[in-house]
Amino acid sequence: MTRAIFVVDSNDKVTYIEYVDEVTNHPDYEKAINAVKQAK
């Protein structure tokens, strides 16, 4: 099992993906939040 974060912009384009190899590890939420802020 793994965790993942995807950010999709208003044009349905995936702009950010991060996979974490262990369920007990957390993705880099700060990077994901910044990707959301930059998505148009």
N, CA, C, O and CB atoms as a CASP TS submission, in Angstrom:
PFRMAT TS
TARGET T0000
AUTHOR 0000-0000-0000
METHOD Language model
MODEL 1
PARENT N/A
ATOM      1  N   MET     1       0.840  -1.174   0.000  1.00  0.00           N
ATOM      2  CA  MET     1       0.000   0.000   0.000  1.00  0.00           C
ATOM      3  C   MET     1       0.891   1.246   0.000  1.00  0.00           C
ATOM      4  O   MET     1       2.042   1.212   0.437  1.00  0.00           O
ATOM      5  CB  MET     1      -0.959  -0.007   1.219  1.00  0.00           C
ATOM      6  N   THR     2       0.335   2.319  -0.493  1.00  0.00           N
ATOM      7  CA  THR     2       1.078   3.571  -0.564  1.00  0.00           C
ATOM      8  C   THR     2       0.112   4.735  -0.451  1.00  0.00           C
ATOM      9  O   THR     2      -1.093   4.582  -0.651  1.00  0.00           O
ATOM     10  CB  THR     2       1.890   3.661  -1.874  1.00  0.00           C
ATOM     11  N   ARG     3       0.643   5.874  -0.134  1.00  0.00           N
ATOM     12  CA  ARG     3      -0.141   7.110  -0.128  1.00  0.00           C
ATOM     13  C   ARG     3       0.226   7.908  -1.352  1.00  0.00           C
ATOM     14  O   ARG     3       1.331   7.789  -1.882  1.00  0.00           O
ATOM     15  CB  ARG     3       0.100   7.939   1.167  1.00  0.00           C
ATOM     16  N   ALA     4      -0.713   8.725  -1.799  1.00  0.00           N
ATOM     17  CA  ALA     4      -0.446   9.576  -2.954  1.00  0.00           C
ATOM     18  C   ALA     4      -1.226  10.877  -2.835  1.00  0.00           C
ATOM     19  O   ALA     4      -2.299  10.925  -2.234  1.00  0.00           O
ATOM     20  CB  ALA     4      -0.807   8.849  -4.263  1.00  0.00           C
ATOM     21  N   ILE     5      -0.667  11.927  -3.418  1.00  0.00           N
ATOM     22  CA  ILE     5      -1.350  13.218  -3.532  1.00  0.00           C
ATOM     23  C   ILE     5      -1.308  13.610  -5.001  1.00  0.00           C
ATOM     24  O   ILE     5      -0.265  13.544  -5.651  1.00  0.00           O
ATOM     25  CB  ILE     5      -0.682  14.326  -2.613  1.00  0.00           C
ATOM     26  N   PHE     6      -2.467  14.020  -5.510  1.00  0.00           N
ATOM     27  CA  PHE     6      -2.571  14.519  -6.873  1.00  0.00           C
ATOM     28  C   PHE     6      -3.186  15.907  -6.820  1.00  0.00           C
ATOM     29  O   PHE     6      -4.140  16.133  -6.076  1.00  0.00           O
ATOM     30  CB  PHE     6      -3.416  13.560  -7.770  1.00  0.00           C
ATOM     31  N   VAL     7      -2.653  16.838  -7.599  1.00  0.00           N
ATOM     32  CA  VAL     7      -3.255  18.162  -7.754  1.00  0.00           C
ATOM     33  C   VAL     7      -3.643  18.285  -9.215  1.00  0.00           C
ATOM     34  O   VAL     7      -2.831  18.063 -10.113  1.00  0.00           O
ATOM     35  CB  VAL     7      -2.271  19.325  -7.309  1.00  0.00           C
ATOM     36  N   VAL     8      -4.910  18.645  -9.438  1.00  0.00           N
ATOM     37  CA  VAL     8      -5.451  18.779 -10.785  1.00  0.00           C
ATOM     38  C   VAL     8      -5.941  20.208 -10.951  1.00  0.00           C
ATOM     39  O   VAL     8      -6.674  20.719 -10.104  1.00  0.00           O
ATOM     40  CB  VAL     8      -6.601  17.750 -11.047  1.00  0.00           C
ATOM     41  N   ASP     9      -5.533  20.865 -12.059  1.00  0.00           N
ATOM     42  CA  ASP     9      -5.949  22.248 -12.273  1.00  0.00           C
ATOM     43  C   ASP     9      -7.346  22.306 -12.903  1.00  0.00           C
ATOM     44  O   ASP     9      -7.979  21.274 -13.125  1.00  0.00           O
ATOM     45  CB  ASP     9      -4.930  22.981 -13.167  1.00  0.00           C
ATOM     46  N   SER    10      -7.811  23.515 -13.183  1.00  0.00           N
ATOM     47  CA  SER    10      -9.163  23.704 -13.703  1.00  0.00           C
ATOM     48  C   SER    10      -9.341  23.176 -15.125  1.00  0.00           C
ATOM     49  O   SER    10     -10.467  23.047 -15.603  1.00  0.00           O
ATOM     50  CB  SER    10      -9.517  25.163 -13.666  1.00  0.00           C
ATOM     51  N   ASN    11      -8.240  22.872 -15.796  1.00  0.00           N
ATOM     52  CA  ASN    11      -8.293  22.281 -17.136  1.00  0.00           C
ATOM     53  C   ASN    11      -8.156  20.763 -17.080  1.00  0.00           C
ATOM     54  O   ASN    11      -7.927  20.118 -18.103  1.00  0.00           O
ATOM     55  CB  ASN    11      -7.192  22.871 -18.021  1.00  0.00           C
ATOM     56  N   ASP    12      -8.295  20.200 -15.900  1.00  0.00           N
ATOM     57  CA  ASP    12      -8.181  18.755 -15.660  1.00  0.00           C
ATOM     58  C   ASP    12      -6.789  18.209 -15.968  1.00  0.00           C
ATOM     59  O   ASP    12      -6.636  17.034 -16.300  1.00  0.00           O
ATOM     60  CB  ASP    12      -9.206  18.015 -16.493  1.00  0.00           C
ATOM     61  N   LYS    13      -5.785  19.064 -15.857  1.00  0.00           N
ATOM     62  CA  LYS    13      -4.397  18.640 -16.055  1.00  0.00           C
ATOM     63  C   LYS    13      -3.773  18.355 -14.688  1.00  0.00           C
ATOM     64  O   LYS    13      -3.865  19.173 -13.772  1.00  0.00           O
ATOM     65  CB  LYS    13      -3.577  19.732 -16.831  1.00  0.00           C
ATOM     66  N   VAL    14      -3.149  17.210 -14.563  1.00  0.00           N
ATOM     67  CA  VAL    14      -2.462  16.866 -13.318  1.00  0.00           C
ATOM     68  C   VAL    14      -1.187  17.701 -13.243  1.00  0.00           C
ATOM     69  O   VAL    14      -0.323  17.609 -14.115  1.00  0.00           O
ATOM     70  CB  VAL    14      -2.140  15.325 -13.241  1.00  0.00           C
ATOM     71  N   THR    15      -1.078  18.512 -12.201  1.00  0.00           N
ATOM     72  CA  THR    15       0.068  19.415 -12.077  1.00  0.00           C
ATOM     73  C   THR    15       1.042  18.994 -10.994  1.00  0.00           C
ATOM     74  O   THR    15       2.156  19.513 -10.928  1.00  0.00           O
ATOM     75  CB  THR    15      -0.407  20.808 -11.799  1.00  0.00           C
ATOM     76  N   TYR    16       0.638  18.060 -10.143  1.00  0.00           N
ATOM     77  CA  TYR    16       1.523  17.615  -9.062  1.00  0.00           C
ATOM     78  C   TYR    16       1.135  16.197  -8.674  1.00  0.00           C
ATOM     79  O   TYR    16      -0.045  15.880  -8.524  1.00  0.00           O
ATOM     80  CB  TYR    16       1.442  18.573  -7.827  1.00  0.00           C
ATOM     81  N   ILE    17       2.142  15.352  -8.514  1.00  0.00           N
ATOM     82  CA  ILE    17       1.938  13.981  -8.040  1.00  0.00           C
ATOM     83  C   ILE    17       3.046  13.661  -7.047  1.00  0.00           C
ATOM     84  O   ILE    17       4.216  13.964  -7.278  1.00  0.00           O
ATOM     85  CB  ILE    17       1.928  12.951  -9.231  1.00  0.00           C
ATOM     86  N   GLU    18       2.659  13.050  -5.953  1.00  0.00           N
ATOM     87  CA  GLU    18       3.662  12.552  -5.015  1.00  0.00           C
ATOM     88  C   GLU    18       3.188  11.218  -4.450  1.00  0.00           C
ATOM     89  O   GLU    18       2.067  11.101  -3.953  1.00  0.00           O
ATOM     90  CB  GLU    18       3.922  13.581  -3.870  1.00  0.00           C
ATOM     91  N   TYR    19       4.046  10.228  -4.533  1.00  0.00           N
ATOM     92  CA  TYR    19       3.789   8.917  -3.946  1.00  0.00           C
ATOM     93  C   TYR    19       4.739   8.723  -2.766  1.00  0.00           C
ATOM     94  O   TYR    19       5.915   9.080  -2.832  1.00  0.00           O
ATOM     95  CB  TYR    19       3.967   7.776  -5.006  1.00  0.00           C
ATOM     96  N   VAL    20       4.216   8.161  -1.702  1.00  0.00           N
ATOM     97  CA  VAL    20       5.027   7.844  -0.536  1.00  0.00           C
ATOM     98  C   VAL    20       5.025   6.325  -0.386  1.00  0.00           C
ATOM     99  O   VAL    20       3.967   5.697  -0.431  1.00  0.00           O
ATOM    100  CB  VAL    20       4.484   8.558   0.763  1.00  0.00           C
ATOM    101  N   ASP    21       6.193   5.740  -0.211  1.00  0.00           N
ATOM    102  CA  ASP    21       6.319   4.278  -0.261  1.00  0.00           C
ATOM    103  C   ASP    21       5.691   3.530   0.907  1.00  0.00           C
ATOM    104  O   ASP    21       5.413   2.337   0.788  1.00  0.00           O
ATOM    105  CB  ASP    21       7.747   3.919  -0.331  1.00  0.00           C
ATOM    106  N   GLU    22       5.467   4.184   2.005  1.00  0.00           N
ATOM    107  CA  GLU    22       4.865   3.524   3.170  1.00  0.00           C
ATOM    108  C   GLU    22       3.627   4.297   3.612  1.00  0.00           C
ATOM    109  O   GLU    22       3.623   5.528   3.610  1.00  0.00           O
ATOM    110  CB  GLU    22       5.887   3.415   4.339  1.00  0.00           C
ATOM    111  N   VAL    23       2.592   3.580   3.986  1.00  0.00           N
ATOM    112  CA  VAL    23       1.361   4.214   4.452  1.00  0.00           C
ATOM    113  C   VAL    23       1.613   5.020   5.726  1.00  0.00           C
ATOM    114  O   VAL    23       0.919   6.001   5.993  1.00  0.00           O
ATOM    115  CB  VAL    23       0.273   3.156   4.699  1.00  0.00           C
ATOM    116  N   THR    24       2.589   4.612   6.495  1.00  0.00           N
ATOM    117  CA  THR    24       2.868   5.307   7.757  1.00  0.00           C
ATOM    118  C   THR    24       3.640   6.606   7.546  1.00  0.00           C
ATOM    119  O   THR    24       3.744   7.415   8.468  1.00  0.00           O
ATOM    120  CB  THR    24       3.652   4.397   8.690  1.00  0.00           C
ATOM    121  N   ASN    25       4.183   6.819   6.348  1.00  0.00           N
ATOM    122  CA  ASN    25       4.883   8.067   6.034  1.00  0.00           C
ATOM    123  C   ASN    25       3.905   9.065   5.427  1.00  0.00           C
ATOM    124  O   ASN    25       2.951   8.686   4.748  1.00  0.00           O
ATOM    125  CB  ASN    25       6.068   7.809   5.064  1.00  0.00           C
ATOM    126  N   HIS    26       4.153  10.326   5.679  1.00  0.00           N
ATOM    127  CA  HIS    26       3.303  11.372   5.143  1.00  0.00           C
ATOM    128  C   HIS    26       3.964  12.027   3.939  1.00  0.00           C
ATOM    129  O   HIS    26       5.186  12.168   3.893  1.00  0.00           O
ATOM    130  CB  HIS    26       2.991  12.414   6.217  1.00  0.00           C
ATOM    131  N   PRO    27       3.151  12.428   2.964  1.00  0.00           N
ATOM    132  CA  PRO    27       3.706  13.178   1.844  1.00  0.00           C
ATOM    133  C   PRO    27       4.104  14.578   2.300  1.00  0.00           C
ATOM    134  O   PRO    27       3.799  14.980   3.423  1.00  0.00           O
ATOM    135  CB  PRO    27       2.693  13.256   0.681  1.00  0.00           C
ATOM    136  N   ASP    28       4.776  15.306   1.440  1.00  0.00           N
ATOM    137  CA  ASP    28       5.175  16.676   1.742  1.00  0.00           C
ATOM    138  C   ASP    28       3.969  17.581   1.505  1.00  0.00           C
ATOM    139  O   ASP    28       3.745  18.060   0.393  1.00  0.00           O
ATOM    140  CB  ASP    28       6.404  17.123   0.869  1.00  0.00           C
ATOM    141  N   TYR    29       3.198  17.807   2.570  1.00  0.00           N
ATOM    142  CA  TYR    29       1.970  18.584   2.454  1.00  0.00           C
ATOM    143  C   TYR    29       2.229  20.017   2.016  1.00  0.00           C
ATOM    144  O   TYR    29       1.418  20.595   1.291  1.00  0.00           O
ATOM    145  CB  TYR    29       1.235  18.581   3.768  1.00  0.00           C
ATOM    146  N   GLU    30       3.327  20.593   2.435  1.00  0.00           N
ATOM    147  CA  GLU    30       3.649  21.971   2.057  1.00  0.00           C
ATOM    148  C   GLU    30       3.815  22.098   0.536  1.00  0.00           C
ATOM    149  O   GLU    30       3.311  23.046  -0.066  1.00  0.00           O
ATOM    150  CB  GLU    30       4.938  22.436   2.775  1.00  0.00           C
ATOM    151  N   LYS    31       4.512  21.154  -0.075  1.00  0.00           N
ATOM    152  CA  LYS    31       4.670  21.162  -1.533  1.00  0.00           C
ATOM    153  C   LYS    31       3.316  21.001  -2.222  1.00  0.00           C
ATOM    154  O   LYS    31       3.038  21.661  -3.224  1.00  0.00           O
ATOM    155  CB  LYS    31       5.631  20.040  -1.981  1.00  0.00           C
ATOM    156  N   ALA    32       2.491  20.133  -1.686  1.00  0.00           N
ATOM    157  CA  ALA    32       1.177  19.918  -2.281  1.00  0.00           C
ATOM    158  C   ALA    32       0.310  21.180  -2.173  1.00  0.00           C
ATOM    159  O   ALA    32      -0.390  21.535  -3.121  1.00  0.00           O
ATOM    160  CB  ALA    32       0.475  18.730  -1.603  1.00  0.00           C
ATOM    161  N   ILE    33       0.356  21.843  -1.039  1.00  0.00           N
ATOM    162  CA  ILE    33      -0.419  23.077  -0.863  1.00  0.00           C
ATOM    163  C   ILE    33       0.073  24.155  -1.822  1.00  0.00           C
ATOM    164  O   ILE    33      -0.733  24.878  -2.408  1.00  0.00           O
ATOM    165  CB  ILE    33      -0.325  23.577   0.596  1.00  0.00           C
ATOM    166  N   ASN    34       1.381  24.267  -1.985  1.00  0.00           N
ATOM    167  CA  ASN    34       1.929  25.229  -2.940  1.00  0.00           C
ATOM    168  C   ASN    34       1.505  24.899  -4.370  1.00  0.00           C
ATOM    169  O   ASN    34       1.241  25.805  -5.161  1.00  0.00           O
ATOM    170  CB  ASN    34       3.456  25.259  -2.841  1.00  0.00           C
ATOM    171  N   ALA    35       1.438  23.634  -4.702  1.00  0.00           N
ATOM    172  CA  ALA    35       0.990  23.217  -6.034  1.00  0.00           C
ATOM    173  C   ALA    35      -0.472  23.595  -6.251  1.00  0.00           C
ATOM    174  O   ALA    35      -0.856  24.003  -7.347  1.00  0.00           O
ATOM    175  CB  ALA    35       1.179  21.697  -6.219  1.00  0.00           C
ATOM    176  N   VAL    36      -1.279  23.460  -5.210  1.00  0.00           N
ATOM    177  CA  VAL    36      -2.701  23.847  -5.306  1.00  0.00           C
ATOM    178  C   VAL    36      -2.809  25.350  -5.533  1.00  0.00           C
ATOM    179  O   VAL    36      -3.610  25.801  -6.351  1.00  0.00           O
ATOM    180  CB  VAL    36      -3.484  23.436  -4.016  1.00  0.00           C
ATOM    181  N   LYS    37      -2.016  26.114  -4.821  1.00  0.00           N
ATOM    182  CA  LYS    37      -2.057  27.578  -4.971  1.00  0.00           C
ATOM    183  C   LYS    37      -1.631  28.014  -6.366  1.00  0.00           C
ATOM    184  O   LYS    37      -2.120  29.025  -6.872  1.00  0.00           O
ATOM    185  CB  LYS    37      -1.158  28.243  -3.930  1.00  0.00           C
ATOM    186  N   GLN    38      -0.725  27.264  -6.998  1.00  0.00           N
ATOM    187  CA  GLN    38      -0.230  27.623  -8.329  1.00  0.00           C
ATOM    188  C   GLN    38      -1.116  27.075  -9.446  1.00  0.00           C
ATOM    189  O   GLN    38      -1.047  27.557 -10.577  1.00  0.00           O
ATOM    190  CB  GLN    38       1.191  27.114  -8.509  1.00  0.00           C
ATOM    191  N   ALA    39      -1.937  26.086  -9.151  1.00  0.00           N
ATOM    192  CA  ALA    39      -2.814  25.498 -10.181  1.00  0.00           C
ATOM    193  C   ALA    39      -3.842  26.537 -10.605  1.00  0.00           C
ATOM    194  O   ALA    39      -4.388  27.269  -9.780  1.00  0.00           O
ATOM    195  CB  ALA    39      -3.524  24.203  -9.654  1.00  0.00           C
ATOM    196  N   LYS    40      -4.088  26.582 -11.892  1.00  0.00           N
ATOM    197  CA  LYS    40      -5.066  27.553 -12.410  1.00  0.00           C
ATOM    198  C   LYS    40      -6.284  26.865 -12.915  1.00  0.00           C
ATOM    199  O   LYS    40      -7.212  27.521 -13.387  1.00  0.00           O
ATOM    200  CB  LYS    40      -4.470  28.398 -13.512  1.00  0.00           C
TER
END
